[in-house]
Amino acid sequence: MTDHIVDARGLQCPMPVIKLSQAIMAAQSGETVELISTDRGSCSDVPSWANDMGQTLKEQFEKDGEFHFVLVKS
């Protein structure tokens, strides 16, 4: 179970990462944020963003054509 869920289904680059960034900024250290996206570009954008921003990408998977990313705020 995650602390925050960001629904970015139907949004194209760069909006999923922008919405994720906003959610991470609002989260407390140690909280988890799950991004759900239908933009295939998120599969490379989110891990790169997490690495650049020093955030931990805990899990990444695809389910029913949706891409899920679970991050832990540093």
C-alpha positions in Angstrom: 0.0 0.0 0.0 1.3 3.4 -0.9 0.8 6.7 0.9 0.0 8.7 -2.2 -1.3 7.8 -5.7 -0.8 10.0 -8.7 -3.2 9.2 -11.6 -1.5 10.4 -14.8 -3.5 8.1 -17.1 -4.2 9.7 -20.5 -1.5 12.4 -20.0 1.5 12.6 -22.3 5.1 13.6 -21.6 6.1 15.6 -19.6 2.9 15.7 -17.5 3.3 12.4 -15.7 6.8 13.4 -14.4 5.5 16.9 -13.5 2.6 15.4 -11.5 5.0 13.0 -9.9 7.4 15.8 -9.0 4.6 17.8 -7.3 3.5 14.7 -5.3 7.0 14.0 -4.2 7.5 17.6 -3.0 4.3 17.4 -1.0 5.2 14.0 0.6 7.1 13.5 3.8 10.5 11.8 3.8 10.0 8.0 3.8 6.5 8.1 2.3 5.7 6.3 -0.9 4.2 7.7 -4.0 2.7 5.6 -6.8 2.5 7.0 -10.3 0.1 5.3 -12.7 0.6 6.3 -16.3 -0.4 5.2 -19.8 2.4 7.1 -21.5 5.1 4.5 -22.5 7.7 7.2 -22.3 7.3 7.1 -18.5 9.2 3.8 -18.5 12.4 5.7 -19.2 11.4 9.1 -17.9 10.5 8.1 -14.4 13.7 6.1 -13.6 15.8 8.9 -15.0 14.0 11.5 -13.1 14.2 9.5 -9.8 18.0 9.0 -10.3 18.5 12.7 -11.1 16.4 13.9 -8.1 17.9 11.4 -5.6 14.6 9.6 -5.1 14.3 5.8 -4.7 12.4 3.9 -7.4 11.2 0.9 -5.3 9.1 -0.8 -7.9 8.2 -0.5 -11.6 5.7 -2.8 -13.4 3.1 -2.9 -16.2 -0.4 -4.1 -15.6 -3.3 -4.0 -18.1 -1.5 -1.5 -20.3 -0.8 0.9 -17.4 2.7 1.6 -16.1 3.1 1.7 -12.3 6.0 3.3 -10.5 6.4 3.2 -6.7 8.9 5.7 -5.3 10.1 6.4 -1.7 10.7 10.1 -0.9 14.3 10.6 0.3 
